[in-house]
Amino acid sequence: MVPRPAPQSATPPLIPEYFAGREVLITGATGFMGKVLVERLLWTCPDIARLHLLMRHKKDCAPDKRLALLKQSQVFDVVREQCPQQLDKLCVLPGDVTKPGFGLDQVALHQLNQVSVVFHSAATLKFDEPLAAAAEQNVRPVLTLMDICDQLANVQVFIHVSTAYSNAELCAVEERVYAAPLAPRRLLALVDALPPALLQEITPRLIAPKPNTYTFTKAVAESAVSERAPAAHYACAIFRPSIVVSSLRHPFPGWIENLNGPSGVVAGAGKGLLRVLRCAARRRADMMPVDMAIDTLIAVAWETGVDDTREARVYQCASSAHAATWGQFRARMLRLVRAHPFDGALWYPWGVICENTVIQKALETVLQTAPLCLAHCVLKACGLKQKPSLWTACKRLQAMNQALQFFATRHWEFGTARVQRLAARLHAEDTLRYNLRPETIDWEQHCVDFVKGTRRYLLRERDSDIPAARRRMKLLTVVHNATLLFAIFIMCRFTVRTAPAILRGIAVLTRLRNKTALAS
């Protein structure tokens, strides 16, 4: 029997009590945030009934095998050690968000009869995705999933995971759904009707003033949820996190699994590959640890179910005034990747940040692209294998810089009043389990864990190799300093040699100017 929402006058249940006996459907469960969502539900809600995870057939890996691999992920190490029976509550739902009806048959739909809470987090995160692909993965699945939920009588809560940057053209973003740049079904009709080449050509005009297809399709998806929420038999909410980074505490401090955004910056800088980044040093780096974002997401589902409103509420999860700046982030990370070096670093970790596009491109070419290309050619000539090649790494760094620069050179004020009220509403027992307060983040310690986590969980480097990495870092430090001294010597020598000629030129120009003045 599916638990029903508590009466408005009654005291709301604790979050674990609310989820007790419930079945939950999750899309995007194999993604970075999805894995932490599954882990936190299993860990903090011991009496949850079942989690249905939508998984598609990927390459040669069937959904059942993907579920087995998911259960072996590092993210579940604590659950596997202390309460392994919780993993038995994970149930695979073979399907694909890009197929009509997710490719689900009647047997699969019957499996979902008792589902009462739905989290939709499946999406493409590529900023440069063609509009057709972005719409097929970020917009159409929202409509399809809500169609499916309409058929499931026991669904009470539908949570759509969006992004705080869905309205990135605005400087101040409130917790509300803004007018869609294009109606969801009209966008899908255009995608279906227009030839790919023509659609690609008109994309900049279609998505303006949005910076890319990702933020554009996320905004359209939000409008789809908002439009359908009043008529749905379940309560809806939209969750907007800012830049999601490594964990604060759960499942481990510093846990990270993708190279998107800041984690790519840390990995690239730590390996000595990334030396130039376009960002504004004084702009706010609005990052949110993944476990704090997921704790907030779970609490949002709880409040949405308890209040049972017909309006699609928006919850913005951002560190806002408590965030560090990009300049502080750079300084901390460079210091920490030197103190906790990565294996096989190519060069001493150092770098510059600048806001001007022309200067950034020039510096990137001289300090980053040219040295990497030279090193790539030397290694290739010597017959040494590179996995991946330095040329590939160079192209990836350029793409990452291009994707990140829009968000690192601008300032936003994200309204978070609703999340603050939610945090204040939680019972004292729930506040011990779920941290919704970014003001409690110690950014210095988080950066330490971020670097260590990038090394351990993302790059999968062993702690036993740290002494060797430190010896290599000492050698790279000597080489780097020697290179700087040599460069300074060359510049001084060039200045000394050219100074007399420059002075003579100035003297000639002065005499000519004086003669011209006397003649006039």
N, C-alpha and C positions, 0 to 999 in steps of 0.2 A: 504494500500500500504506500503510495507516494504521500509524504507529509505535506499538509496544506499550510499556507502562510498563517502566522499568528494573528489574531485580531488586533486592530490598531491600538486598542486600549490596553492590551496585555503587554507584559514585559517581554521584549524580544529575546529569543533564545541566544545562547552563546553561538559563535560561528561553528564550532565543531558539532554542537547540538543541532543546528540548522541543517547541516549536511549529513547528519546521521540517517542512515537508511535510504539516502538518495542515490539515484543513478545520474551520472553526468556525461554529456557528450562534448568532446573536445576536438576541434580541427586544428591543424598545425602543431600537434603534440610532439613531433620530432624536431621542431625548431628550437632555437635557443630559449625563448621565453616559454614555449610549450612544455619543454622538459621540466623546467623549474616549477611550472604550474602543477604538473602531474605529481612531482615530488612533494611539493608543499601540501597538496590535498591529501596525499597518502600519509604524510608525516603528522600533520596537525589535526586531521579529521579521521581518527582511527576507526570510527564506525560508519564511514562512507560505504555505500553498498557496492558500486561498480563504476568504473570509468571506461566509457566507450571511446576508443581512439580511432579516428578516421585515418586510414593509411592507404596509399596507392601502391600499385606494383611499380617498382623502380629498378630499371635495368634488369638484372637477373635475380632480383631479390623480391620474393613474394611478400605480401602484407604480414603473414604469420611469422615469417623469418625476420622481418623488420621489427616486429614486436619483441621477438626473442632477443634480438640485438639491442633493442632499446632497454630491456630489463638489465642488460649487462653494462649499461653506461655508467660512467663514473658518478653521474649525478645521483644515482640511487645507492651509492656505497653505504651510506648510513642506514637507509631503509633496509637494505639487504642484510646488514649486520645485526640490526636490533629488532626489526619486525618484518622478516622476509615474507610472511604470509600476506602482507599488504599488496605485494606485487601480483598475487593471484587475482586481485580485483581489476587488473588491467585486461580489457577485452578489445580485440582488434575488430574494426569495422572496415572491411575492404571497400574502397571507394576512391573517387578522384574528383576534386572540386571543379576541374575543368570540363567534366562530362555532364550531360543533361541528367538532372536528378542525382548528381554525384555518382551515377552508375549503380545506384542501390536498387535491388529488387524487393519484392514484397516480404521475402524472408528476412532481409536485412532491416527493413522498416519495422517488422514485427519485433525484432531484437531491441528496438528503441522505444517500445511502448511505455516503459516505466521511467524513461528519462524525464527529469524535471528541471535540470539546469543545463544550459548550453553555452559554451565558450567558443567563439569563432575567432581564431587568431591566425588561420592560414592566409598567407599573402606572399606576393613577391616583393622583396625589399630592394630590388635593383632600381636605382634612380633613372637610369638611361634605358629602361625597358621600352620597346616599341609600344605605342598606345594600345594597339589591339591586344597584345599579350598582357599588358597591365590591366586592361579592362576585364579580360577573361579570367584573371586570377584575383583581382581585388574588388570588382563590382558584381559581376554575374553570380559568383558563389554566395554573396550576401542574400540576393533575391532567392536563389535556389534553396539555401538553408532555411530561410524564413518560410518558404513554401512547404518544406518538409516539417518544420515545427508546427505549422498550421494543421497538419494531419495528425500530430501527436497530442492527444488530449491532455496528457499529464505535464506537458512543458509549462513551467511557471516563470522561468527567467531566461532571457536571451541577452548575452553580453558580447558586443562587437568590439574587438581590439583594433583601435585606429592609431593615430600618432598625433602628438602635440603640434606637429608641423603641417597638418592638413590644411591650415590656413596661413601658410608661411608668408604670404604677401602682406599680412597685417603685422603691425608692431606690438599691439596689445590684443591678446586672444582670450576671450571669455569662455566660460563653461556653457556654451550653447552651440547649436547647429546653425551654421551660417548658410545663406542661400547658395544652392548648388550652382556651379558654373555651367552645368549642363544636366538635364534630367537623366536619371539612370537609364531608363529604357530608351531614351533618344540616343544616348551615347552608344549603347549596345546595338541599336539599329544601324547607326553609322558604321560601327566596326564591322557588322555583318555585310553591309551593302557596298562599302567603298573598296576599291582595289588597294592592296597594301602600299603600293608606291604613292598613290594619291593621298592616302591617309597619313603616310609619313611626311609628305610635303606640307600638309595643312595642320599637322600636330602643333607646331609652335603657336599658331593663331587660335587653335581650339582650347589649348590649356592655359593661355595667358589670362590672368597674371601669375599663374602658378609657375614655379621654377622648373618642375619636371613632371613626368607622367605618374610618378609614385604619389606625390602629394595631391595631384589632381584627382586620381582615381580614388584615393582615400577620402577626399572631400565628397566625391559623388557617392561613395558607399555610405558615408554618414547620412547623407540626405535620404538614401533609400531606407535606412533603418528608421529615421525620424518620420518619414511619410507613412510607413506601415505600422508603426507602433500603436497609434490610437485604436486601430481596428483589431489588433491582435488579442488573443485570449491570454497572453503572457506579458509580463513586464519586460521592457527593454532598457538597456543602458549602453552608452558609448564610452569606452575607456581610452584616454589619450596619454600615453607615457611620452616623456621627452627622450633624450638619447640614452638608451639602455646599455649599461656597461656591466663589468664583473660584479659578482655578489659581495655583499657586505658581510654576511655570516653564513647563509644557508645556500646550498648544502655544505659548502666549505668557504672560508674567506678567500675571495679572489677567484672563484670559479668562473671560467669563461670558455666559450666553445666556438666562437666565430671571429672572423677577421674584419668584420664590418666596423667602420668608424674609428673611435679611439683605440680599440684593441689592435687594429691594423697599424695605427700610428706607433703604438708601443712596440709591437713586434718588428716593424720596419726600422725604427730607431735603434732598438736593442741589437739588431743584426748589423747595424752600421750601414744600412742601405738608404734609409730616408734621411735626407739632410736639409730639405727645404719644404716648408709647409706654408700654404697661404691661409692666414687667419689673422684676426685682430687681437692683439695681446690683451687689450682691456675689455674685450667682449666676454660675456658670461658663457662659460662652458656648462650648459644645463644638462648635467648627466644624472642618471638615476640608477642605483644598483639594482640588478635584476630581481633579487629577492624582495627588496622593498617595493618594487613595482608589482610583483606578483602578490605580495601580501595585500597591497591596496586593491588589486583586481579581485581577489577572493572576498575582501570586505565589501567591495562594490556589489558583487553578486548577492551577498547576504542582505545588504540594505535594499537592493532592488526587489528581492523576494519578500522581505519583511514588509516593505511599504506598498508593494503591489500597485504601482502607479501606471497609468496608461501613457504618460509622457516619456519620451526617450531622454533620460537625464544624461548629461555629459560630465565626466569626471576627468580632470586634468592632473596627471601625476608628474610633477616637476620639482626640481630642487630650488628653483627661483632665486630668491635673495640669499639663500644659503649656499649657492654654487660658487665654485672657484672660477677664476678667469682662465682664458686659454694661455695667457702668459705664465700664470702660476702652474698650470697643468704641464706645460713644456718644461719649465725649470725643475719641477719635482721629478718628472719622468726621466729626464736626462741624468739627473743625479742618481736616481734609483737603478736605472739599467746599467750604470757603471758599477754600482755597489753590488748588484745582483746580476752579473752578466749572463748572457745567453751563449749557448754553445756555438762555436764556429763563426763568431762575429767577423765580418769582412773588414770592418774599420772601426775606429774609436767612435762611440756614440756622441755625436754633436750635431748641431743644426741651427738653422735660422728660421724665423718666421717673419713674414711681411704681408702687408695688406694690399700693396699695389700689384696689379696683375702683371704688368710689363717687367717690373723688377723681379717678381717671383719667377717668371718664366726664364729670365736671363740667368738668375742664380741657379735655378733647377737644371738648366742646360750645362752650366759650367761645373757646379759642385756635385751634381747627382747623375744626370744622364750620361755625360761624357765619360766620367770615371767608370761607371758600370758597364758601358759599352766597350771601353778599353779592356777592362778586366774580363768581360765575356769573350772578346776576341783572343786574348792571351790564353785563357783556359781552353778554348776550343782548339787553338793552334797546338797546344800541348797534349791534346787528346784526353783531357780530363772531363769526366761527365759532370753535369750540373742538373740537380733535381730540386726545384725547377731551375731553368737557366736564368742567368743574371739578366738577360734581355727580357725574358718573361716577367721577372720581378720588377724590372724597370717600368714596363708597360702597366703593370698592376699598380705600382706606386703612383704613376701619373693619373690613372683612372680614379684611384682612391682620393688623391688630392683634389681632383676635379669635382668629385661627388661631395666631399666634405666641406669645400671652401664656402659654399653658399651658407651653410649653417654655422661656420666658424668666423664669419666676417660681419654678422648682423646681430642685432639685439632684439630680444622678445621679452614681453612681460606676459607670463601665463597666469591667468586667474586660477587659483586653487582653493577658493572658499569652500566649495562643496566637499572636497577631500579633507579639508581641515575640520569641517563639521562632522564628517564621518569618523575621523580619528578621535574627536572629542566624544562621540556617541558610543564608542566601543566600551564594553564592560572591562573592568580592571583585569580580569583573567584573560580576556582576548588581547589586551595590549601587551601581555607577556609573550604571547605567541606571534602576534602580527605587529610589525613596526611600520607605521604609516607616516612617521615624522622625519622629514629630511634634515631638520635642524639637529638631529642627534648624530648625524654622520661626521666622523672625524676624517676629513679628506686626506690628511697626511698619512694616517694609518691605512686608509682605503687604497691610496696610491701604492704603498708598499705591498699590500696584498694583491693589487692589480698586476704589478710587475711579476711577483712570485707566481701568481696564478697563470699569467700568460706563459711563463716559462714551463710550468708543471702541467697545466691542463690543455693549453692550446698548442704549444710547440712540442709537448710530450717529452720534455728533457728531464733526465734523471738528476735528483739532488746529489747523487754521488759524483756527478761530473762537474759540480760547481768549483772545486779547487782548480781543476784544469782550465775552466773558463776564466777564473780570476787570474791565473798565470798568463793566459792569452791576452786578457785585458791590460795587464801591466805592460806587456810587450807592445800592444797597440797604442797605449798611452805614450810610450817613448817614441814610437814611429810618428805618431800624430804631432807631438811637440817638436820633433826634429824637422818635420815637414813645414810646420809653421815658421820655425826659425829660418829655414832655408828660403821660404817665400819672402819673409821680411828682409833677409839679406839681399835677395835679388831686387826687391823693390827699392831698397836703400841704394844699392849700386846703380840701378837705373836712374834714380833721382840725382845721384852725384854726377853721373856722366852726362845727363841731359840738362842739368841746372845751368851750366855756363851758356849753352846755346839758347836756352829759354830766356836768360837774363839779357843776352845780346839782342835777341828779338824784341824784348820789351824796350830796350834802350833805343833801337832803331825806330820803333813805333812812336816813342816819346818825342824823338827829334823831328820826325815827320809831322807830328801833330803841332809841335812848336813852330815849325816853318810855315805851316798852313795858317796858324793863328797870326803870325807876323805879316804874312802876305795879305791877309784880309784886313 
